[in-house]
Amino acid sequence: MILQVAKRSANICLECKKWFHFPLFQKKSMLKYKKIIPWERKEVRKMKSVISIGNQDFISIRKNRCFYIDKTDFIREWWENQDSVTLITRPRRFGKTLNMSMTEYFFSIKYSDLGKYFKGLNIWKNDKMRKIQGTYPVISLSFADIKAANYESARRGIIRKIVRLYSEFDYIRESGVLNEKDLAYFDSVEESMTDDAAAVAINYMSDYLSRYYEKKVMILLDEYDTPLQEAYIYGYWEKLTGFVRSLFNSTFKTNPYMERGLLTGITRVSKESIFSDLNNLEVVTTTSEKYSDSFGFTEEEVFTALESAGKSGEIEHIRYWYDGFSFGSRRDIYNPWSITKYLDAGEYGTYWADTSGNELVSRLIRQSPAKIKSAMETLLNGGKICTELDEQVIFEQLGKRKGAIWSLLLASGYLKVDRYTMDVRTGKRLYDLKITNHETLLMFETMIEGWFEEEESAYGNFKEALLAGDIDYMNQFMNQVALRMFSSFDVGNKPSESLEPERFYHGFILGLIVDMEGKYRITSNRESGFGRYDVLMEPLQEQLDAIVMEFKVQNPGKEDSLERTVENALRQIEEKNYDAELLTRGITKERIRHYGFAFCGKRVLIGGR
């Protein structure tokens, strides 16, 4: 089922601008579209600013007059909300690091002379905010590059960040504000320090800075969850969370020298894991209303950028490829990375998807139970699923809690909220989720194809055998693949009430034949005659035969062998007249072949007539 992926590259022809049917995305009326874009009639100068790919330093972008979409009002909104510690989760490449750089440059005493780079931006229109620019000591850290395969390396990476922080503020050591005990601790901050000493290091530095500047400290931590994701993947989750929990408690909870704290990441790691003592934490996820337009580009911002670049004619294509992200009630968010890459290269591509780390997502889907794979099949075919979400259960509960994997996919940007409803009795929300956009859909297709690259040549042989009616080879291939590969999947060992194993094999076969669409019109689970066939292949060329397939999992209570299951599958094709659809289209009975697929765990038997 997870492999039921239809190739959808023909829905838009980028040369002739014609639209074709695509179930995930519907054509929008250009007449209606023109009515809702008031700026379309304005004269806009062609974009002259340079697209600085990968530049996440605010001052560098402003100083060199690079392309920049103003997000400085985030600083005002965050400041006026007066939350003690804020955690904001957004997918990769959504401007988290750039916004943290912007925030540091705005508040830090170290950059008090750089206010000129905020002139002309939204934040500079606010008199109160202008007065506090460059007036706070700031501690800024990033865990983005802490990607370790073991606990020792991860711990060492975090401690190196602390040692470097102390080196950055080494001038405080010579300032005279520290007593002998402070100096002794200051000098003890090195890579060999104990866990206890490391846990209080940022707290102590906050104290030193507040004494030196006579003002409380702002603490910024970017990509806080990167080492935690790696810890889950490589199996040292409990060790690292114990260390991080102590560090975060001392830094953000029991820190009287902190004015405000701001953390960013992709996921909301559960409170029990690392935030158990942090009762002052305001968590802003992708379903929250706060800061909904502060990360990522809004549709208006994207369309204005396209107009400025002389690419307003590509608006519908941009919408098709990259629209779909939703934060809070906003449904018009685009990922900045793909938009800036397109503006720079002038070509469409899976820019954001190619830079995302998909190892965890790939493994979770591949090893998930059949019910999850069934839901993924629905999503890949343009449908939506309805589920509860628990946004704080991400890593340690991924295989245990209902909705946890969907929460991860939503937080990572691979799914979007289409709508939600509230259960009046329980107060719980039920979310309708869909694949975010065409770029994300292509990412999933590539991921699935990658699972079977090693068998590529054999797949070609299977398809040739299918067309030639070589049932012996088809059986040989299917049983070899089942033994070698299906241990990674949930295929079941006995029939379930919902026939999950049958649906899994159904999807697997569809994955094998998906690229035969140039020769066949392939349909699945549609009515014909007196029932619903599993797979029907209608030939688009006269020399090819039509094929009807039926899949059945052996029921030991009714069928004593796979041979009997095959016979029942073939009999069902005939008794329910699945050929009816083909016959009405002029294909003669002689040109229609029937295949019955019987499964029992990893054993497969194919028969035909």
C-alpha positions, 0 to 999 in steps of 0.5 A, spaced: 500 500 500 505 504 501 508 503 494 501 506 491 505 512 488 502 515 481 507 519 477 504 526 477 508 529 472 503 531 467 499 535 470 502 542 468 506 543 462 511 548 463 512 550 456 505 550 453 502 552 460 496 547 460 493 544 466 491 536 466 487 533 472 491 532 478 487 530 484 492 533 490 491 540 486 486 543 483 486 549 478 484 556 480 481 560 475 485 565 473 480 570 472 478 570 479 485 570 481 486 576 478 481 580 482 484 578 488 491 581 487 491 588 487 498 589 486 498 586 479 496 593 476 502 596 480 509 598 476 514 594 480 521 595 479 525 589 477 529 585 483 536 588 483 538 585 490 542 579 490 539 572 492 544 570 497 543 562 498 544 559 505 546 566 508 543 566 515 547 572 518 542 578 518 547 584 518 551 580 512 544 580 508 543 587 510 550 590 509 550 587 502 543 589 500 541 582 499 534 579 498 530 579 504 523 579 506 522 583 513 520 579 519 523 584 524 516 585 527 517 578 530 522 582 535 516 586 537 511 581 538 515 577 542 518 582 546 511 585 547 508 578 549 513 578 555 513 570 556 519 568 560 521 562 556 519 561 549 520 555 544 518 556 537 518 549 533 518 550 525 520 545 519 527 546 517 529 552 512 524 556 515 528 562 517 529 560 524 536 561 524 536 568 520 530 570 525 535 568 531 541 572 528 536 578 527 534 578 534 541 577 537 543 583 533 537 587 535 538 586 543 545 585 544 550 590 547 555 588 543 552 590 536 549 597 539 552 600 533 548 596 528 542 599 529 542 603 522 541 596 519 534 596 522 532 602 519 527 602 514 524 595 517 518 594 520 521 594 527 524 601 526 517 604 526 516 603 533 519 608 538 519 604 544 523 598 540 528 603 537 530 605 544 532 598 547 536 596 540 543 594 543 541 595 550 542 587 553 547 582 554 546 576 550 548 569 550 547 566 543 548 558 542 546 553 536 546 546 537 545 545 529 551 542 528 551 537 534 550 531 530 553 525 533 553 517 533 554 516 540 553 519 547 560 521 548 561 525 542 554 529 543 556 531 550 563 533 548 559 537 542 555 541 547 561 542 552 565 545 547 559 550 545 560 552 553 567 553 553 567 557 546 562 561 550 566 562 556 572 564 551 567 569 547 566 573 554 573 572 557 574 580 558 569 579 564 574 575 567 579 581 567 574 586 569 574 585 577 567 583 578 568 576 579 571 573 586 576 568 587 570 562 587 568 565 580 574 565 577 576 558 580 569 556 576 571 560 570 578 557 569 574 550 570 570 550 564 574 546 559 572 540 555 574 535 561 569 538 566 564 534 569 556 534 568 554 537 574 559 543 572 557 543 565 549 544 567 550 550 571 555 553 566 550 558 562 547 560 569 553 562 572 555 566 565 548 569 566 550 571 573 557 574 571 554 578 565 548 581 569 554 583 574 558 586 569 552 590 565 548 591 571 542 588 567 539 581 566 541 577 560 537 574 554 539 567 552 538 564 545 538 557 543 537 555 536 536 548 533 535 545 540 533 539 538 538 537 533 542 533 538 536 529 541 533 527 534 540 524 533 540 521 540 533 517 538 536 515 531 542 512 534 540 509 541 543 514 546 536 517 548 536 516 555 543 518 556 543 525 553 536 527 555 538 526 562 544 531 561 540 536 557 535 536 562 539 538 567 542 543 563 536 546 561 533 546 568 539 551 570 539 555 564 532 557 563 528 555 570 532 556 576 536 562 573 534 569 576 539 573 571 535 571 565 531 577 562 528 572 557 529 566 553 528 564 546 529 557 543 527 554 536 527 547 533 523 542 529 520 538 534 517 539 541 520 534 545 516 532 550 516 535 557 517 529 561 524 528 557 527 535 558 522 540 560 519 537 566 522 542 571 520 548 566 513 550 568 515 557 565 515 555 558 511 558 552 511 553 547 509 555 540 508 549 535 505 549 527 498 549 530 499 555 534 497 562 532 503 566 535 508 568 530 504 565 524 507 569 519 514 570 522 517 564 519 516 562 512 514 567 507 506 569 506 503 568 499 503 576 499 510 576 500 512 571 495 508 574 489 511 581 491 518 577 490 516 574 483 513 580 481 519 584 483 523 579 479 519 579 473 516 572 474 509 574 475 507 569 470 510 563 474 505 565 480 500 559 479 506 554 478 510 556 484 503 555 488 502 548 485 510 546 487 511 550 494 504 552 497 501 549 502 504 550 509 500 552 515 501 555 521 496 556 526 490 559 522 494 561 516 494 557 510 498 561 505 505 559 508 511 558 503 518 555 505 523 560 504 529 555 501 525 553 495 522 560 493 529 563 494 532 557 490 527 558 485 528 566 484 536 564 484 536 559 479 529 560 475 528 553 475 523 548 479 526 543 483 525 539 490 530 544 493 527 544 500 526 536 500 533 535 498 536 539 504 531 535 509 534 530 513 529 524 512 532 518 515 528 518 521 522 519 517 524 514 512 525 509 517 519 510 521 514 509 515 518 503 513 517 500 519 511 502 521 505 497 522 500 496 516 495 501 519 500 507 518 502 504 511 495 504 509 494 511 511 500 513 507 497 510 501 491 514 502 495 521 503 500 519 497 493 518 492 491 525 494 487 523 500 487 526 507 487 522 514 483 524 520 487 523 527 489 526 534 495 529 535 500 530 541 505 535 539 509 534 545 510 526 544 515 526 539 521 521 540 520 516 545 513 515 544 513 515 536 512 507 536 507 507 542 502 513 542 497 514 537 498 520 532 505 521 534 508 519 527 503 524 524 505 529 529 512 528 527 511 529 520 507 535 521 512 538 525 517 537 520 513 540 514 511 534 510 504 534 512 499 540 513 493 541 517 487 541 512 482 543 517 480 541 524 474 539 529 473 539 536 470 534 540 465 537 544 465 532 550 472 531 550 475 537 548 480 534 544 481 536 536 481 532 530 485 534 525 485 532 517 492 532 515 494 532 507 501 532 504 503 539 504 505 540 496 507 537 490 515 538 492 513 534 498 509 529 494 516 528 490 520 527 496 515 521 499 516 518 492 523 518 491 524 516 498 519 510 497 523 508 490 530 508 494 527 503 498 528 498 492 533 501 488 538 494 489 532 490 486 531 495 480 534 490 474 529 485 477 523 489 477 524 490 470 524 483 469 518 482 473 514 487 469 517 483 463 514 477 465 507 480 467 506 482 460 509 475 457 505 471 462 511 468 465 508 466 471 514 462 474 518 468 474 513 472 477 513 467 483 520 466 483 521 474 484 516 475 489 518 470 493 525 472 493 523 479 495 519 477 500 524 473 504 529 478 503 526 485 504 519 484 507 522 483 514 522 491 514 515 491 513 509 489 517 506 484 512 502 480 517 502 472 518 495 471 518 489 475 516 486 481 520 479 483 520 481 489 516 485 485 511 492 490 512 497 485 509 492 484 503 492 492 502 500 492 503 501 487 498 496 490 493 500 497 494 507 493 493 505 490 486 502 497 484 509 500 486 512 495 481 508 497 475 507 504 477 512 506 471 508 502 466 503 508 465 506 510 459 503 503 456 497 502 461 492 506 464 492 503 471 486 503 476 485 500 483 479 499 487 474 501 482 467 498 481 466 494 475 461 488 474 458 486 480 464 488 485 471 492 486 477 489 482 484 490 486 488 492 480 486 493 472 491 495 467 488 497 460 492 497 455 494 504 451 497 500 445 493 495 441 499 489 441 498 489 449 493 485 453 489 487 458 490 485 465 486 484 471 489 482 478 486 480 485 489 479 491 488 475 497 491 473 504 490 466 505 485 464 510 487 458 514 480 456 516 477 456 509 483 455 505 488 449 506 493 451 501 495 457 497 493 454 491 486 454 493 487 461 495 489 463 488 483 459 485 478 463 489 481 470 487 481 468 480 474 465 481 472 472 484 474 476 478 470 471 473 464 471 478 464 478 479 465 480 472 471 485 473 472 485 465 466 489 464 469 495 464 474 493 459 469 490 455 465 496 454 471 500 452 472 495 446 477 490 449 475 483 447 475 477 452 481 474 448 485 480 450 484 480 457 488 476 462 487 474 470 492 474 475 490 471 482 495 473 488 495 469 494 499 471 500 501 468 507 506 472 511 512 472 506 510 466 502 507 468 495 503 464 490 501 467 483 496 464 478 493 466 472 488 464 466 
